[in-house]
Amino acid sequence: MRPSPQPVALITGASSGIGRASAVAFAKAGYRVFGTSRKPMTAPANGITMLVADVTDDASVRALIAEVMAASERIDLLVNNAGYALSGAAEESSIGQVQALFETNFHGVVRVTNAVLPIMRARGAGRILNVGSVLGLIPGPFGAYYAASKHAIEGYSESLDHEVRPFGIRVAVIEPWATKTSIEANSPQGDRPVPAYAQTIARYQTAFDAAMAAGDTAEDVAATILAAAQDRSPRLRYPSGKAARQTSFARRFLPRALFDRTLRKQFNIA
């Protein structure tokens, strides 16, 4: 195939939710888009090519990058979106379950990024956008390991951005808050339930569901991702939506004790 005259975007986890909405948004903006899913699926719109890839597997990622390069000979933008949540008290998850979460949410980001960086360095340009979460900035009660994986994304992204700037590459984190996607419904609970937490989790879940119902859409977050990709003066962090911006501000400037009381009251675990 001929090299693509368009900027090329690679978006992991594009089968649904934020990833799928982002693929559509970038295609409409003139990008040639390659999206990934773990199983074969039809592209959601013209200008999008869906490829099968597993971000937890080295060989699968190498094959993905080779396929994109064979088709386009360039990768201008990487959106690391693949990931899932894990709900329940921290005590309720086995080490194996936690390791599996990090293999996708953190190691998967590292794996795909490391595969793309040589291509961007050779071109002297590129942008890497890692889809994090406001839970990478604040505590995540009854989602401790998901929050931990997103905290890891924050530290990794900020450090990597300093390393790759000399090569014309910038790294940023997209920070959604409550978003109306199927991530919660499709994500596992702790694999060793502890009845002692049940009542508190039930109260928390009711409050969390209310926050999700009032949350942003996947398209709202996709708009933030597109804006970050096209920002001529890139920033490290892009909170997505009013609630995310307010939470980020509160985390930075409220006294810790006040922030904790507010969080516990919001999620009915005070």
BALOBA-1460 file (C-alpha; in Angstrom, 3 decimals):
// residues 270
<rec num="1" residu="m" x="0.000" y="0.000" z="0.000"/>
<rec num="2" residu="r" x="1.038" y="3.619" z="-0.521"/>
<rec num="3" residu="p" x="2.126" y="5.752" z="2.440"/>
<rec num="4" residu="s" x="-0.751" y="7.701" z="3.955"/>
<rec num="5" residu="p" x="-0.808" y="11.420" z="3.041"/>
<rec num="6" residu="q" x="-2.975" y="11.960" z="6.127"/>
<rec num="7" residu="p" x="-1.849" y="12.099" z="9.737"/>
<rec num="8" residu="v" x="-2.212" y="8.616" z="11.200"/>
<rec num="9" residu="a" x="-3.794" y="7.914" z="14.580"/>
<rec num="10" residu="l" x="-3.577" y="4.563" z="16.377"/>
<rec num="11" residu="i" x="-6.241" y="4.114" z="19.072"/>
<rec num="12" residu="t" x="-6.243" y="1.067" z="21.328"/>
<rec num="13" residu="g" x="-9.480" y="-0.238" z="22.805"/>
<rec num="14" residu="a" x="-11.607" y="1.217" z="20.015"/>
<rec num="15" residu="s" x="-14.369" y="-1.391" z="20.069"/>
<rec num="16" residu="s" x="-16.686" y="0.702" z="22.254"/>
<rec num="17" residu="g" x="-16.986" y="3.680" z="24.553"/>
<rec num="18" residu="i" x="-14.321" y="6.375" z="24.570"/>
<rec num="19" residu="g" x="-12.085" y="4.529" z="22.114"/>
<rec num="20" residu="r" x="-14.803" y="4.067" z="19.524"/>
<rec num="21" residu="a" x="-16.024" y="7.662" z="19.879"/>
<rec num="22" residu="s" x="-12.437" y="8.877" z="19.525"/>
<rec num="23" residu="a" x="-11.897" y="6.839" z="16.357"/>
<rec num="24" residu="v" x="-14.972" y="8.461" z="14.801"/>
<rec num="25" residu="a" x="-13.921" y="11.955" z="15.935"/>
<rec num="26" residu="f" x="-10.415" y="11.614" z="14.504"/>
<rec num="27" residu="a" x="-11.687" y="10.205" z="11.222"/>
<rec num="28" residu="k" x="-14.043" y="13.188" z="10.876"/>
<rec num="29" residu="a" x="-11.091" y="15.502" z="11.626"/>
<rec num="30" residu="g" x="-9.156" y="14.093" z="8.673"/>
<rec num="31" residu="y" x="-6.963" y="11.484" z="10.311"/>
<rec num="32" residu="r" x="-6.420" y="8.032" z="8.964"/>
<rec num="33" residu="v" x="-7.433" y="5.979" z="11.980"/>
<rec num="34" residu="f" x="-6.409" y="2.498" z="13.040"/>
<rec num="35" residu="g" x="-8.374" y="1.165" z="15.998"/>
<rec num="36" residu="t" x="-7.788" y="-2.006" z="17.948"/>
<rec num="37" residu="s" x="-10.076" y="-4.567" z="19.520"/>
<rec num="38" residu="r" x="-9.428" y="-7.976" z="20.992"/>
<rec num="39" residu="k" x="-11.888" y="-9.612" z="18.584"/>
<rec num="40" residu="p" x="-12.628" y="-8.839" z="14.910"/>
<rec num="41" residu="m" x="-15.227" y="-6.145" z="14.437"/>
<rec num="42" residu="t" x="-16.576" y="-3.822" z="11.769"/>
<rec num="43" residu="a" x="-15.216" y="-0.287" z="11.572"/>
<rec num="44" residu="p" x="-17.708" y="2.278" z="12.918"/>
<rec num="45" residu="a" x="-17.155" y="4.771" z="10.074"/>
<rec num="46" residu="n" x="-15.231" y="5.482" z="6.884"/>
<rec num="47" residu="g" x="-11.590" y="6.368" z="7.439"/>
<rec num="48" residu="i" x="-11.239" y="3.820" z="10.239"/>
<rec num="49" residu="t" x="-9.484" y="0.464" z="9.980"/>
<rec num="50" residu="m" x="-10.122" y="-1.962" z="12.836"/>
<rec num="51" residu="l" x="-7.316" y="-4.381" z="13.685"/>
<rec num="52" residu="v" x="-7.207" y="-7.239" z="16.172"/>
<rec num="53" residu="a" x="-4.626" y="-6.747" z="18.917"/>
<rec num="54" residu="d" x="-4.055" y="-7.725" z="22.530"/>
<rec num="55" residu="v" x="-2.104" y="-5.075" z="24.430"/>
<rec num="56" residu="t" x="-1.066" y="-7.665" z="27.023"/>
<rec num="57" residu="d" x="0.862" y="-9.701" z="24.436"/>
<rec num="58" residu="d" x="4.236" y="-8.621" z="23.020"/>
<rec num="59" residu="a" x="3.878" y="-10.548" z="19.754"/>
<rec num="60" residu="s" x="0.373" y="-9.186" z="19.175"/>
<rec num="61" residu="v" x="1.566" y="-5.610" z="19.658"/>
<rec num="62" residu="r" x="4.533" y="-6.122" z="17.321"/>
<rec num="63" residu="a" x="2.195" y="-7.521" z="14.675"/>
<rec num="64" residu="l" x="-0.171" y="-4.571" z="15.142"/>
<rec num="65" residu="i" x="2.549" y="-1.987" z="14.612"/>
<rec num="66" residu="a" x="3.911" y="-3.859" z="11.597"/>
<rec num="67" residu="e" x="0.437" y="-3.926" z="10.044"/>
<rec num="68" residu="v" x="-0.130" y="-0.211" z="10.598"/>
<rec num="69" residu="m" x="3.290" y="0.656" z="9.172"/>
<rec num="70" residu="a" x="2.776" y="-1.572" z="6.142"/>
<rec num="71" residu="a" x="-0.446" y="0.297" z="5.397"/>
<rec num="72" residu="s" x="0.618" y="3.848" z="6.214"/>
<rec num="73" residu="e" x="4.380" y="4.037" z="6.878"/>
<rec num="74" residu="r" x="3.782" y="6.498" z="9.704"/>
<rec num="75" residu="i" x="2.170" y="6.882" z="13.109"/>
<rec num="76" residu="d" x="1.632" y="10.477" z="14.188"/>
<rec num="77" residu="l" x="-0.591" y="9.922" z="17.185"/>
<rec num="78" residu="l" x="-1.030" y="7.111" z="19.697"/>
<rec num="79" residu="v" x="-4.067" y="7.084" z="21.971"/>
<rec num="80" residu="n" x="-3.620" y="4.467" z="24.685"/>
<rec num="81" residu="n" x="-7.220" y="3.825" z="25.671"/>
<rec num="82" residu="a" x="-7.495" y="0.053" z="26.242"/>
<rec num="83" residu="g" x="-8.351" y="-0.748" z="29.829"/>
<rec num="84" residu="y" x="-10.988" y="-1.894" z="32.280"/>
<rec num="85" residu="a" x="-12.128" y="-1.298" z="35.843"/>
<rec num="86" residu="l" x="-12.110" y="-3.559" z="38.876"/>
<rec num="87" residu="s" x="-14.689" y="-2.949" z="41.585"/>
<rec num="88" residu="g" x="-14.899" y="-3.939" z="45.219"/>
<rec num="89" residu="a" x="-12.925" y="-3.457" z="48.393"/>
<rec num="90" residu="a" x="-9.170" y="-3.811" z="47.959"/>
<rec num="91" residu="e" x="-9.159" y="-6.841" z="50.240"/>
<rec num="92" residu="e" x="-11.598" y="-8.606" z="47.923"/>
<rec num="93" residu="s" x="-9.194" y="-9.009" z="44.982"/>
<rec num="94" residu="s" x="-6.534" y="-11.672" z="44.689"/>
<rec num="95" residu="i" x="-3.007" y="-10.799" z="43.611"/>
<rec num="96" residu="g" x="-3.665" y="-12.566" z="40.315"/>
<rec num="97" residu="q" x="-6.661" y="-10.347" z="39.631"/>
<rec num="98" residu="v" x="-4.653" y="-7.226" z="40.415"/>
<rec num="99" residu="q" x="-1.788" y="-8.364" z="38.192"/>
<rec num="100" residu="a" x="-4.193" y="-8.943" z="35.301"/>
<rec num="101" residu="l" x="-5.604" y="-5.433" z="35.689"/>
<rec num="102" residu="f" x="-2.154" y="-3.850" z="35.615"/>
<rec num="103" residu="e" x="-1.136" y="-5.997" z="32.654"/>
<rec num="104" residu="t" x="-3.789" y="-4.218" z="30.585"/>
<rec num="105" residu="n" x="-4.144" y="-0.799" z="32.209"/>
<rec num="106" residu="f" x="-0.467" y="-0.030" z="32.759"/>
<rec num="107" residu="h" x="1.828" y="-2.590" z="31.140"/>
<rec num="108" residu="g" x="-0.340" y="-2.492" z="28.009"/>
<rec num="109" residu="v" x="0.254" y="1.251" z="27.729"/>
<rec num="110" residu="v" x="3.997" y="0.761" z="28.167"/>
<rec num="111" residu="r" x="4.063" y="-2.096" z="25.654"/>
<rec num="112" residu="v" x="2.320" y="-0.180" z="22.861"/>
<rec num="113" residu="t" x="4.178" y="3.052" z="23.605"/>
<rec num="114" residu="n" x="7.565" y="1.332" z="23.434"/>
<rec num="115" residu="a" x="6.614" y="-0.173" z="20.080"/>
<rec num="116" residu="v" x="5.604" y="3.207" z="18.645"/>
<rec num="117" residu="l" x="8.365" y="5.426" z="20.044"/>
<rec num="118" residu="p" x="11.108" y="4.335" z="17.569"/>
<rec num="119" residu="i" x="8.798" y="5.281" z="14.689"/>
<rec num="120" residu="m" x="8.076" y="8.706" z="16.160"/>
<rec num="121" residu="r" x="11.731" y="9.326" z="17.010"/>
<rec num="122" residu="a" x="12.748" y="8.525" z="13.434"/>
<rec num="123" residu="r" x="10.229" y="11.086" z="12.145"/>
<rec num="124" residu="g" x="11.148" y="13.668" z="14.781"/>
<rec num="125" residu="a" x="7.527" y="14.168" z="15.757"/>
<rec num="126" residu="g" x="4.628" y="12.488" z="17.495"/>
<rec num="127" residu="r" x="2.097" y="12.732" z="20.261"/>
<rec num="128" residu="i" x="1.095" y="10.104" z="22.801"/>
<rec num="129" residu="l" x="-2.164" y="10.542" z="24.702"/>
<rec num="130" residu="n" x="-2.789" y="8.187" z="27.600"/>
<rec num="131" residu="v" x="-6.388" y="7.903" z="28.745"/>
<rec num="132" residu="g" x="-6.166" y="8.113" z="32.488"/>
<rec num="133" residu="s" x="-8.857" y="9.179" z="34.924"/>
<rec num="134" residu="v" x="-9.578" y="11.678" z="37.642"/>
<rec num="135" residu="l" x="-9.047" y="8.576" z="39.801"/>
<rec num="136" residu="g" x="-5.389" y="8.958" z="38.878"/>
<rec num="137" residu="l" x="-5.443" y="12.115" z="41.007"/>
<rec num="138" residu="i" x="-7.792" y="11.250" z="43.882"/>
<rec num="139" residu="p" x="-8.574" y="8.231" z="46.069"/>
<rec num="140" residu="g" x="-10.799" y="5.553" z="44.585"/>
<rec num="141" residu="p" x="-12.559" y="3.754" z="47.445"/>
<rec num="142" residu="f" x="-13.916" y="0.403" z="46.259"/>
<rec num="143" residu="g" x="-11.874" y="0.863" z="43.112"/>
<rec num="144" residu="a" x="-8.424" y="0.981" z="44.678"/>
<rec num="145" residu="y" x="-6.593" y="-1.028" z="42.018"/>
<rec num="146" residu="y" x="-8.164" y="0.797" z="39.097"/>
<rec num="147" residu="a" x="-7.198" y="4.068" z="40.800"/>
<rec num="148" residu="a" x="-3.691" y="2.708" z="41.403"/>
<rec num="149" residu="s" x="-3.315" y="1.816" z="37.724"/>
<rec num="150" residu="k" x="-4.368" y="5.334" z="36.743"/>
<rec num="151" residu="h" x="-2.006" y="6.877" z="39.303"/>
<rec num="152" residu="a" x="0.729" y="4.829" z="37.626"/>
<rec num="153" residu="i" x="-0.268" y="6.290" z="34.242"/>
<rec num="154" residu="e" x="0.126" y="9.790" z="35.673"/>
<rec num="155" residu="g" x="3.656" y="9.214" z="36.940"/>
<rec num="156" residu="y" x="4.748" y="7.310" z="33.847"/>
<rec num="157" residu="s" x="3.356" y="9.895" z="31.429"/>
<rec num="158" residu="e" x="4.885" y="12.889" z="33.181"/>
<rec num="159" residu="s" x="8.286" y="11.211" z="33.357"/>
<rec num="160" residu="l" x="8.164" y="9.988" z="29.756"/>
<rec num="161" residu="d" x="7.203" y="13.438" z="28.483"/>
<rec num="162" residu="h" x="10.493" y="14.827" z="29.798"/>
<rec num="163" residu="e" x="12.461" y="12.034" z="28.128"/>
<rec num="164" residu="v" x="10.994" y="12.325" z="24.643"/>
<rec num="165" residu="r" x="10.628" y="16.078" z="24.183"/>
<rec num="166" residu="p" x="14.074" y="16.353" z="22.532"/>
<rec num="167" residu="f" x="12.747" y="14.105" z="19.748"/>
<rec num="168" residu="g" x="9.731" y="16.275" z="18.982"/>
<rec num="169" residu="i" x="7.366" y="13.940" z="20.867"/>
<rec num="170" residu="r" x="4.958" y="15.028" z="23.583"/>
<rec num="171" residu="v" x="3.009" y="12.939" z="26.084"/>
<rec num="172" residu="a" x="-0.215" y="13.904" z="27.854"/>
<rec num="173" residu="v" x="-2.863" y="12.351" z="30.082"/>
<rec num="174" residu="i" x="-6.595" y="12.642" z="29.415"/>
<rec num="175" residu="e" x="-8.518" y="12.707" z="32.707"/>
<rec num="176" residu="p" x="-12.234" y="11.909" z="32.435"/>
<rec num="177" residu="w" x="-14.484" y="11.727" z="35.456"/>
<rec num="178" residu="a" x="-17.810" y="9.877" z="35.405"/>
<rec num="179" residu="t" x="-18.456" y="8.857" z="31.789"/>
<rec num="180" residu="k" x="-21.510" y="7.072" z="30.410"/>
<rec num="181" residu="t" x="-19.861" y="3.960" z="28.965"/>
<rec num="182" residu="s" x="-20.153" y="0.237" z="29.584"/>
<rec num="183" residu="i" x="-16.810" y="-0.012" z="31.375"/>
<rec num="184" residu="e" x="-18.367" y="-0.647" z="34.787"/>
<rec num="185" residu="a" x="-20.919" y="-3.162" z="33.519"/>
<rec num="186" residu="n" x="-18.237" y="-5.075" z="31.615"/>
<rec num="187" residu="s" x="-15.631" y="-5.073" z="34.366"/>
<rec num="188" residu="p" x="-15.156" y="-7.678" z="37.083"/>
<rec num="189" residu="q" x="-15.801" y="-7.523" z="40.790"/>
<rec num="190" residu="g" x="-13.305" y="-8.689" z="43.387"/>
<rec num="191" residu="d" x="-12.842" y="-12.449" z="43.110"/>
<rec num="192" residu="r" x="-12.951" y="-13.190" z="46.850"/>
<rec num="193" residu="p" x="-15.886" y="-11.273" z="48.414"/>
<rec num="194" residu="v" x="-15.701" y="-10.188" z="52.057"/>
<rec num="195" residu="p" x="-19.222" y="-9.794" z="53.549"/>
<rec num="196" residu="a" x="-18.030" y="-7.191" z="56.063"/>
<rec num="197" residu="y" x="-17.862" y="-4.585" z="53.292"/>
<rec num="198" residu="a" x="-21.255" y="-5.321" z="51.733"/>
<rec num="199" residu="q" x="-23.341" y="-2.570" z="53.354"/>
<rec num="200" residu="t" x="-20.784" y="0.166" z="52.724"/>
<rec num="201" residu="i" x="-20.304" y="-0.964" z="49.124"/>
<rec num="202" residu="a" x="-24.069" y="-0.871" z="48.573"/>
<rec num="203" residu="r" x="-24.253" y="2.735" z="49.771"/>
<rec num="204" residu="y" x="-21.225" y="3.672" z="47.699"/>
<rec num="205" residu="q" x="-22.646" y="1.994" z="44.593"/>
<rec num="206" residu="t" x="-25.893" y="3.951" z="44.820"/>
<rec num="207" residu="a" x="-23.978" y="7.243" z="44.962"/>
<rec num="208" residu="f" x="-21.594" y="6.149" z="42.215"/>
<rec num="209" residu="d" x="-24.456" y="5.151" z="39.916"/>
<rec num="210" residu="a" x="-26.014" y="8.587" z="40.398"/>
<rec num="211" residu="a" x="-22.716" y="10.258" z="39.450"/>
<rec num="212" residu="m" x="-22.444" y="8.083" z="36.355"/>
<rec num="213" residu="a" x="-25.997" y="8.899" z="35.294"/>
<rec num="214" residu="a" x="-25.111" y="12.604" z="35.366"/>
<rec num="215" residu="g" x="-21.721" y="12.066" z="33.729"/>
<rec num="216" residu="d" x="-20.278" y="13.016" z="30.372"/>
<rec num="217" residu="t" x="-20.693" y="10.986" z="27.203"/>
<rec num="218" residu="a" x="-17.940" y="9.111" z="25.409"/>
<rec num="219" residu="e" x="-18.212" y="11.748" z="22.678"/>
<rec num="220" residu="d" x="-17.474" y="14.481" z="25.223"/>
<rec num="221" residu="v" x="-14.241" y="12.744" z="26.207"/>
<rec num="222" residu="a" x="-13.373" y="12.095" z="22.560"/>
<rec num="223" residu="a" x="-13.626" y="15.844" z="21.946"/>
<rec num="224" residu="t" x="-11.092" y="16.423" z="24.736"/>
<rec num="225" residu="i" x="-8.750" y="13.831" z="23.216"/>
<rec num="226" residu="l" x="-8.991" y="15.458" z="19.796"/>
<rec num="227" residu="a" x="-8.307" y="18.891" z="21.301"/>
<rec num="228" residu="a" x="-5.239" y="17.510" z="23.110"/>
<rec num="229" residu="a" x="-3.961" y="15.968" z="19.882"/>
<rec num="230" residu="q" x="-4.268" y="19.274" z="18.034"/>
<rec num="231" residu="d" x="-3.088" y="21.599" z="20.817"/>
<rec num="232" residu="r" x="-0.114" y="23.584" z="19.522"/>
<rec num="233" residu="s" x="1.045" y="24.220" z="23.093"/>
<rec num="234" residu="p" x="0.518" y="20.789" z="24.629"/>
<rec num="235" residu="r" x="-0.090" y="20.410" z="28.338"/>
<rec num="236" residu="l" x="0.580" y="17.379" z="30.481"/>
<rec num="237" residu="r" x="-2.982" y="16.983" z="31.765"/>
<rec num="238" residu="y" x="-6.360" y="17.448" z="30.111"/>
<rec num="239" residu="p" x="-9.260" y="17.060" z="32.560"/>
<rec num="240" residu="s" x="-12.330" y="16.214" z="30.508"/>
<rec num="241" residu="g" x="-15.511" y="17.991" z="31.476"/>
<rec num="242" residu="k" x="-16.608" y="20.384" z="34.196"/>
<rec num="243" residu="a" x="-16.688" y="17.796" z="37.004"/>
<rec num="244" residu="a" x="-13.167" y="16.610" z="36.150"/>
<rec num="245" residu="r" x="-11.837" y="20.166" z="36.145"/>
<rec num="246" residu="q" x="-13.518" y="20.955" z="39.468"/>
<rec num="247" residu="t" x="-12.227" y="17.757" z="41.066"/>
<rec num="248" residu="s" x="-8.696" y="18.360" z="39.819"/>
<rec num="249" residu="f" x="-8.786" y="21.889" z="41.210"/>
<rec num="250" residu="a" x="-10.161" y="20.715" z="44.562"/>
<rec num="251" residu="r" x="-7.514" y="18.037" z="44.873"/>
<rec num="252" residu="r" x="-4.776" y="20.609" z="44.333"/>
<rec num="253" residu="f" x="-6.037" y="23.382" z="46.569"/>
<rec num="254" residu="l" x="-8.372" y="22.032" z="49.272"/>
<rec num="255" residu="p" x="-6.831" y="20.952" z="52.579"/>
<rec num="256" residu="r" x="-6.463" y="17.180" z="52.612"/>
<rec num="257" residu="a" x="-8.856" y="16.650" z="55.532"/>
<rec num="258" residu="l" x="-11.558" y="18.750" z="53.877"/>
<rec num="259" residu="f" x="-11.145" y="16.967" z="50.561"/>
<rec num="260" residu="d" x="-11.411" y="13.574" z="52.265"/>
<rec num="261" residu="r" x="-14.585" y="14.565" z="54.143"/>
<rec num="262" residu="t" x="-16.125" y="15.862" z="50.938"/>
<rec num="263" residu="l" x="-15.291" y="12.678" z="49.034"/>
<rec num="264" residu="r" x="-16.656" y="10.418" z="51.759"/>
<rec num="265" residu="k" x="-19.864" y="12.437" z="51.960"/>
<rec num="266" residu="q" x="-20.279" y="12.469" z="48.164"/>
<rec num="267" residu="f" x="-20.049" y="8.685" z="47.997"/>
<rec num="268" residu="n" x="-22.065" y="8.074" z="51.187"/>
<rec num="269" residu="i" x="-19.294" y="6.272" z="53.049"/>
<rec num="270" residu="a" x="-18.875" y="8.836" z="55.852"/>
